[in-house]
């Protein structure tokens, strides 16, 4: 039996460590406050499918470490209350979690980045880029693709070398769409050429029927930043579970100005560019004068939503891209919000706009609005439950919102 004593000792240490972890977790869980979404007006059913993720800090602490939580209409849940594996691996977003539960076999071994997935009534697709990490640079870039046909339950997988990857320094998938039985992979590529680096936006097209990579289009080539001048092209956020034939990019040129005690970035030019995945047409969207200085917040496939703070209210201005026609403005009451803070998180789904403050003192406003009528369907606030009288001021930070 002596030869087994080391093995027995190791098992005992592991068991004691796991036990100590869960005891410690249970004892420390009470240190974190509970948060709820408190209704102010409207129908609480409007937020039944809403989930927020964020953190908080009290006093002078600026660290959000170990205060990650989820908030829904049922209350809040901390990562610290989850299993050891969940804490090590990280918790998936509600959409990814739903896919994992519904398509367990397909989702096995895949990442949690929603940008790498596409789903409609017929297909669930995944695409990512794998590569070899070298001492000075990466190499051997390959697309790793899986497509589930929901009609027959069959999954097809491909490993395809990225075209012209010899000049690629880095590449990642920004979005996936399926149009006319073709998988469109929208990527951001960092290109290395003559010891200089610049960015390109690509669309790689894969035929779902035969698995051939039929095209590689460069939509934009963003020049390398020079000293204080910077250029960028940003894909405007959309609903990750919605099929879109159009992409919208925000192209900006900025100047970095360094002063004695501070620095700032001045935007020199800004324009919106749409790309039609079906016709491959690129069009510059002409902005009305009243929209040029507003924040570009969301694109629902047909309408771009611009926002700005005005008289302590969030003003939303829709722009329909098909005819470049401005829709009717509507306002959202977000308490404790101002133009000096980070813009709120915006999401539009099924003609409803959801908005929440990103950063706010002690509470964060939540609103749901009908985008067609401008009617406010729900107003509420994320507040601390059973707030103690001696509590220090704290700050909430909401960094993600999802609607199932």
C-alpha positions, 0 to 999 in steps of 0.5 A: 500500500505504501506505493499508493500513499503519494497518489492518495495524498495528492487526491486528498490535497485536491479535495481539500483545495476544492472544498476550501474554494467553495467554503471561501466562495460561500463566505465571501459571496455575502460581501457583494451587494444585490442589485435589481431593476426597479420599475418606475413606469411601463410594463415590466414584461418589456425587460423579461428577456433583457440581461445586463453585465457589469461591475461596481466599486465603492469609495476610491477603489477603481478596480472592478476585479471580482465584482462581475455580475449579471442583472436581469428582471430576476435580480443579480448574479455574481461570477463568484457564485459560479463553479470553479470551472466557470470562473476559470473559463469565464461565463458566456453571454446569454446568447452564447449560453442559449446556443450551447444549451440548444446545440451542445455538440456543435458548440463544443470546443468553440469560443464565446465571441458572438462575432464568430457566429451566425444563425438563421432558420436554416444555418448555424455557422461559426468561423474563426482564424487560427495561426501559429504564434512565432517569436516575432510574428504570427504565421500559417493563418487558417479559417476554421469554419463549421456550418450546421444545417438545421434541416438535416442536422449535418455539420460540415467543417473546413480548414482553409488557408487565408489567401495572401496570408504571407503579408498578414500580421494579424486577422480577426473576424468582425462579423458573419452573414449568410446571403444566397447560400454563401457565408460572408466572413467580414474581417479586420486584417493588419497587413505587413508590407516593407516594415510598415503596417496598415489595416484592411477590411476584407470580405471572404466568401465561402460557398456553403454548397461546396466549401470553396472560398470563392472571393476575397474582397478588400472593402477599405484600406486604412493607411498607417497612422502618421505621427499625430494623424490617425485613421480608422474604420469601425463596423457599426454594431448590429443585433448579433442574431439578425441577418443583414444584407448591409454593413455600415462602417464609420470612417474617421480621421483624427488628430492627436493633440498633446498639451502641457497638462492633458491631451485630446483627439480632434475628429477632422473628418467622419463619414458613413459607408454602406456595403451591400453583401448581395450586390457588392455595392459601396455607397457613402451615406450623405449625412444631414447637417444635424446628424454630423456631430452626433454619436453613431450608436446602432444599425438594425439592418435598415436604419442607423440610430444617432444619439446625443444628450440634450437638456439631460435627455438622450435624443435618438435620431433615426436615418433610413439608409435605403432613401437616406431619409431622416426619421422622427426624433424621440427622447429617452429619459436617462437619469444621472446622464450627461454629455460628459459621460460615456454614451449609453449602450443602445440595442434595437430588436424587433422595433424596440430600442433598449438603452442603459447608462454605462457609468453612473453613480449609485444607479443606472437607468434602463429604458425601452422605447418603440422606435416606430412611435417614440412611445416609452414602453418601460422606464426603470433603474438598476439600484442596490437592494436593501441599501445600508444607511452607512454605505459609501458612494459607489459607481456602477459600470454596465459594459454589455446588454443583450436581449434574448 
